[in-house]
Amino acid sequence: MPVYKAFILNKEISVNYEENEKIKLVEAIKSINSKLDSYNNHNGKISDNKMLCFLAIKLQAELFDIK
């Protein structure tokens, strides 16, 4: 299984993926980074974990809206 090395919040993350899912994975990571960039982290006062939690909540709410 291939491994894709992504950077989220300036940290390298290795992700295993199915060969036919690479494009979807790359687009998802770009989308996550774009959404994280849109948050103002108050000059580092909000931890990376809280930023990821805020993003997870926002994305889950968007999924509920789609349903």
C-alpha positions as CSV (number, residue, x, y, z in Angstrom):
1,M,0.0,0.0,0.0
2,P,1.6,3.4,-1.0
3,V,2.2,6.1,1.6
4,Y,1.5,9.8,1.0
5,K,3.5,12.3,3.0
6,A,1.3,15.3,3.8
7,F,1.9,18.4,5.8
8,I,-0.9,19.7,8.0
9,L,-0.2,22.5,10.5
10,N,3.5,22.3,9.4
11,K,3.7,18.7,10.6
12,E,4.5,15.8,8.3
13,I,1.8,13.0,8.4
14,S,2.2,9.7,6.5
15,V,-1.0,8.4,5.2
16,N,-1.6,4.9,3.6
17,Y,-3.9,5.0,0.7
18,E,-5.4,2.8,-2.0
19,E,-3.8,3.6,-5.4
20,N,-7.1,4.6,-7.0
21,E,-7.8,7.1,-4.1
22,K,-4.7,9.3,-4.3
23,I,-6.4,12.2,-6.1
24,K,-9.2,12.3,-3.5
25,L,-6.6,12.2,-0.7
26,V,-4.6,15.0,-2.1
27,E,-7.6,17.2,-2.7
28,A,-8.9,16.4,0.9
29,I,-5.6,17.5,2.3
30,K,-5.5,20.7,0.3
31,S,-9.0,21.4,1.5
32,I,-8.1,20.8,5.1
33,N,-5.1,23.1,4.8
34,S,-7.1,25.8,3.1
35,K,-9.8,25.7,5.9
36,L,-7.1,25.8,8.6
37,D,-5.5,28.8,6.9
38,S,-8.9,30.6,7.1
39,Y,-8.9,30.4,10.9
40,N,-7.2,33.2,12.8
41,N,-5.3,31.4,15.5
42,H,-4.7,34.6,17.5
43,N,-0.9,34.6,17.0
44,G,-0.4,31.0,18.2
45,K,-2.7,31.3,21.2
46,I,-4.9,28.4,20.0
47,S,-3.2,25.0,20.0
48,D,-3.1,22.8,16.9
49,N,-5.3,20.3,18.6
50,K,-8.0,22.9,19.2
51,M,-7.7,24.1,15.6
52,L,-8.2,20.5,14.4
53,C,-11.2,20.1,16.7
54,F,-12.8,23.3,15.4
55,L,-12.3,22.1,11.9
56,A,-13.7,18.6,12.6
57,I,-16.8,20.2,14.1
58,K,-17.2,22.5,11.2
59,L,-16.8,19.7,8.7
60,Q,-19.3,17.5,10.5
61,A,-21.8,20.3,10.5
62,E,-21.4,20.7,6.8
63,L,-22.0,16.9,6.4
64,F,-25.2,17.3,8.3
65,D,-26.3,20.1,6.0
66,I,-25.7,17.9,3.0
67,K,-27.9,15.1,4.4
